Each structure stands twice: as C-alpha cells, then as structure tokens.
Amino acid sequence: MSNIIALNAPPRRQRLCDRTSALINCFARKRRIPDDVFWLKENAELLNILECTGRSLACADLEPLGEFYAQLPDRISFFPQYYRFLLSIGLDLEDLGMPGEQMERLCTWVATQGLVDAELSDLQRAEARRLLARRGVGPGLIDTHLDERLRAFINRPETFALPNKKAAYELTHIVFYLSEYGRKDPKLDALALMSLEYAGILAHLEQNMDLLAEICVAIRQAGRLPSPVWEDAVRANLSGFTIVSDVQHALADHYHEYLVSTWAMIASGADDTGCALPVGRCVFVQPDGATPVLRAMSATLMSFGQGRSADWTQMEADVMDSLDDDGKSTLQSTVASSPLFGNFFEVFARATQI
C-alpha cells in the first residue's frame, strides 16, 4: 500500500503591480453587479488606492470597467444620491488611463445641480470639494469655513482616546482630503497629530488592522512616521491574508482591510507582496492575529469604580493582572508602540467621577 504525502505549499504571492488587473476584474465582474451600491463602494475604494499610489495601467487593465464608464452620464443623472461614488470612479478611471474626457462635464453638472447642498456632513462636503476640484470645478460652491470646522474636530485628541470607530475613520479621511491623498502638506497642528496617535493606540489595543492601516497612511500623509510596531502589525496581517474562490458564502468579508493594508505597505515603501488572486468570485479571509484587549481593559477599569486612577503607572499592574498571557502581550506591545500612551491613558481611564 502506498503512502500519500500532502505537501502544504505556501500560497502563491504577488506584488500589487502583478495582481492589479486581476483585482480590477474581480471587483468589476466577479463579486457584485453595478446596480448594487456595495459594488460602487468596493470599486471606488480599489480605484482610489490604485490612483493615489501612482499605478500605471494599460487600457486592457481597465477594460472591465469600460462599459460602466460610458454609462456614467446616465447613471449620475438617475442616481444623483450616489454622485460621490460615481464621480470618484470616473475621475480615477480617467486619471489611471481610461480613454475619455467626460468627467469635467459631469463635475460641472454636479455643481450646477447643487448636489453638494444636500450633504449634512462636513466630511462628505470635504470629499465632494476634493472630487470637483480634480477638474477645476467648485471654488466658492462650498462654504469657506469648512476647513475650520474640520480642523476643530481633529484638534480634539480626547475624542480619539475613547472607542468610537466612526470618529476615528472620519479623522483619517479628513487627513486624506486635507492632504489631497498625500499630494500636499495638510499642515496639521500638534493636537491633530496627537489625535492620530491616540486613534492608533486604540486601534492596536483592539487589533483593528483595517483602521490601523488607515491611521498609518494618514500619519505618513501628514509628514510623520507611524510607529514601527503598528506598521509591522499591518505588514504581518497582510502577509497572512488568504483569498479563496467561493461562489456560495456571503461577501461580508475583509476586502477593505486587504486593500488598505496593501496601501499602507506601499506608503511605507515596504514590500507590498500579497496573496495571489484565484480565478472566479474571490473572498478575502483575514488571518488570526494577536489578542484584542480593548474590551477587557475597559471592563477592568470600569470594575474599579472610584478606585480608578488616570495614572498608568498606578494602574498598570492591576490591569495587566486582569489579562491572560496573550492579552498581556498585546497590551505590552501597545504601550511600547507610542511615547504618548501615558497621556492617552489619562483620558481612556475616565477616572473623573460625576
């Protein structure tokens, strides 16, 4: 009787430049259909990262999106509520090499229709301003105090020392817009830089690699260097991703984490090698990472009640004792990742009693 030996060969790896065409085809044709708003979101995010990282693409790479590009005037007039997605996709396609020059006309149409006036959020107004400005449209259409309000928001570090994912993602995107995705100095104040640091500490405590990758990119776009601990964590996470061909399971996967982790590696000048894409409908599977400790830390601190202190040196032993070995390891690496951990903890401890 013969023995069968199974070879556990490592998955094939590719640089982003070698898997770009497959990624575009995957997101354009294999995962969803263009009438699905999540198709718009996925393709806008992919193209945005390709464009702002300076990818050089052939027309053949963009061919899966050719028909959609041609339909943009009809789509944007019928679905004006999605104008930011549609403008983003069209602008990136043209800037990546898609033949055509229709986006200036569509940007002008959006401006004359007053679609930006329907936005309730300053973050969305900032995105709209950047999109229109890419074709020289929009000066004077968006209120002149927008930057003041955006900077006031990001200049409050206390906001970002407490768990609030929405606020943290808004912080990173404000930096993206103010820096025009790394094309200019956003001139962040020291308080805004502290906000990014606090948000990074929280993301590492939670082991939220999607958010941590965005924070690393935002810090670099602000002209600073992220913690090596954070970028190493993002690099390890990207290296551990697997991509499988799957036609049955729901697409509530980790594609965004895969994309922004790749982006963070490119921004750092590091190796952006990732798992090669299989043929067919791809599902992005996140690797198991370090143990998150954010929830456990919060529960421990709350249990101390009046005994909580805002001084990390006083609380460190008790907090560490409440964690298992894996949790202690995550917390220790987080503390070591930032010289501002003590300042962060003064807010995070919420020691002031009512």
N, C-alpha and C positions, 0 to 999 in steps of 0.2 A: 504494500500500500504506500502510495507516495504521500509526502508531506507537502502541504500548500503553505507557502510563506507569504504573508501580507506585507507589502512594502508601504510604509507610511511616508510617502514622498511629500515634501513641503509643497504648498500650492505655488503655482507659477506667479512670479512677481513682475510688475511693470512700472516704469516711470509714467508720470501723468501724460507726457507728450506721446507715449506709445499707446495709451488707453483712451485718449480724448475722443477719437472718432467713435469708438465703441460706447463710450459714456453718452455721447450725444444721441446715437441711435437708440440706446437703451431707454433714455428718458423721453425721447420724442415718440417712440413707436412701441415699446415693449411693456411699459408699466401702466400707463393710463391713456385716456383719449383727450384730445384738445378741448372738448366741451366740459371737462372736469376741472374745477378751479384748482384742485391739487396738482393737475398737470401743469397749469400755469405757474404755480408756486415752484414746483420742482425744476422746471426748465428755466425759469427766471433765475433761480439760485445757481444752477450749474453754469449758465452762460455768464452770469455776473462774475463768478470766480474765474472763469476762463479769460474774460475780458480784462479784469483788473490785475491779473497776474501776467499779462502781456503774451498770451498764447498767440501763435501764428498758425492759422488754419487754412487749409485748402478748401476750395468751393465744394469738393466732394465730401469733406467732413461735415459741412453744413447742410448738405442736400436733404437729410431727413426733415429739416425744418423749412425747406423752400416753399412748400405749398402754404404752410401756416403764415410765413412772412408775406406772401402775396395776398392773403386774405385779411391782413391786419386792418385796412381801412374799413371793411365791412364789420369786422369783429369789434373794433373800438367804437364804432357808431351804434352798434346794437348792444354792446356790453360796456357802457361808459363807466359803470361801477368798478370795473377791473382795469381802468386805464393805466394805473401804475405798473401792474404786471405786464400789460401789453406794450407799453412804451419801453419798459426795461428790456423785454425780449427783443423787440425790433431794433432798438438802439445798439444792443450788444451784437446782434447778428450783423448789422451793417459794419460796426467797428471791428468785428472779427473777420470780415471779408465777404459777407454776403453781397452779391451784386444788387444794386438798387440804391435809391436816394429818396425814399419816401418819408423818412422819419421827421425831417424838418417840417414837412407839411402836416403830419399828424400831431407833432408837438404844438404847432400853431393852432390847429383845430381844438386841441385840448384847452389851450389858454383862452381862446375866444369863447369857448363854451362855458368857461368859468368852473370847470370841474374841481379845481383846487379849492374853491369856495365851499365845497361840500365836505371838506375834511374837518373833523372835530379835533384831531390830534396834531400837536406841533411836530411830532416825529413824522407823521405822514406828509405834512406840509413841507418838511425839510427834504424828504425823499422826492416829492413832486418837484420842488425847486431844482434839485440836482438833475433830475431827468430832463426837464425842459431846458436847463442851461446847457446841456450837452449839444444842443442845436441852436444855441444863442437865443432862446425864447424864454420870456418870463420875467426879466428885470422889471421891478415895480409892481408885479402882479401879486406878490406875496409880501405880507406886512414886514416893515423894516425892523420890528422889534423881535422877530423870530429868533435870531441868534442870541439875544439877551436872555430869552426865556429858556432856550436850550442849555445855555451855559449855566444859568442859575440852577437848573435841575442837576447837571452833572457836577456842580461845585458843592454839593452837599454830601460828603462822604458817609455821613450817618445813615443815609438811605440804603447804602450798599453794604453795610456791615450787618444787615439783617436779611434773612431769607426772603427774597422777592425776585423771582426769576424774570417777571415781566419788566421790572425796573432795570435789572442787570442787562437784559438784551437791548433795552432802549438805550442804555448807556453806551454799549458797543456800537450800535447803529448811529448814534449821534456823532461819535468819533469818526465813523466811516464817512458820514456825509460832510462833516466839517473839514475832513482831510481830503475830500474827493477821492476816497479809497486809496489813500497813500500818495496822491499826486502833489499835495502841498502840506505845509506845516499847519496843523489845526490850532496851534498856539494855545494849548491847554494850560490853565492855571495849575498851581501846585495842588489845589484842592481836588481838581478833576483827576489828576494823576493819582492822588490818594484814593479817590473813588474806584478807579480801575484796580488798584492794589487790593482794596477791601473786597471787591467783587471776585477777584482771582482767588483770594484766600477762601472765601465761601465756596466757590466752585470746586476747589481742590478738596475741601472738607467733605463735600457732597459727592466727589468723584464724578462731577458732571463734565465730561470731556467735550461735549458739544459747546457749552458755554465757555469753558476754559480755553478752548481753541480760539473762539472769537475774541476773548479778552487778550490773549497773546498777540493776535493780529492787531487789535486796536492799540495796544501799548507800542508796538513797533510803528504803527502809523502816526503815533504821537511823538516819534523820535526817540523812544526809550527802549531798553531791553527788558523783556519779561524775565521772570525767574527761570533759571535753568531747570529747576525742579518741575515747574509747570510744563515747559516745552518738552522735557524728557517724558513726562506722563502722556502728553498728547502724541508724541512720537511712538511710544510703546503701544498706545491704543490703536493708532493707525496700522501699525505693523501686525497687530493681532486680528484685524478685521478679516472676515470671510465673506465672499459674495457667492451666492448659490443660485442656480437656475431653478425657479419654483413657480409653477402655474396655479397652485392651489391656495397657498396661505395669503392672508390679507397683507397689504403693503404698508402696514403700520410698523415700518422698520426703522433702521438708523441711518438712512441715506444721508441726511443732513450732517450728522456727526462725521460721517466718512468724508463728505465734501469739505467741511470747514477744517477738519484735521489735516487734510491734504493742503488746503490753503495756508494753514499755519506753518506747515513744514516748508512750503515754498517761500513764504515771507521771511522765514528764519535763514534761508539759504541752505537748509538741510536736505538730505535725501528724501524725496517725496515718493519713494517706491511704495506701491500698494498692491493689493491682491488683484490679479488679472480678472477681467470680466468674462464670465461664461457666455455662451450663446443663449438667447432667449430672454424670458422675463426674469430680471435679476432682483434678488432680495439681499439687502445689506445687513449682515449679522455682526453685532457688536461683541467684542471679546469680553470675557470676565476680567475685571480689573481689581484694583485694591478695594478694601472695605470702606464704604462711606461711613462717616462718623457724625455728620451734621445733626441728624435726628437724635442720636444717642447723647451727644453733647448738650443739646437743647433740653432734653428730658432731664438730664442730670442737674443742669443749672437751675431749672425750674423747681426741682425737688428740694433744693437748698433753701428756697424761700428767702426769709430775712437774712439768712447766713451767706447769701451770695456776695461776692466781692468783685469789683471791677478790675482788681489787680491780678493779672495772670500768674504772677509768682506765688500768690497766696492760694490760688485755686488749682494750680497745675496738678499737684499730687492727687487731690480728690477726684478731679476729672479723669486723670489717667487711670486711677484705680477702678473707675466705673466701666472701663472698656476691656474687651478681650484683647488678645495679643495682636490680632490683625488690625483692630481699631486703633490701638496704641501706635502701631507703626504708621498708619495714615496720619494720625494727629501729629506725631513727631516730625514727619516729613513736611507737613504743612507749616508747623511752627518754624522749621528751619528754612522754609522757602521764602520767607519775607521778613525783613527787619521791622516791618510795621505790625507784626502780629500782636504785640502788646497793646498798641494803640487801637487796633481792630477789636481786641477783646474788651476793652473798656466800654465799647458800645454794645458788642454782642452779648455781654453778660447781663445787661439790663438790670443792674444792681440798684438803680434808683427806685425806691418804693413810693407808691401813691399813698 
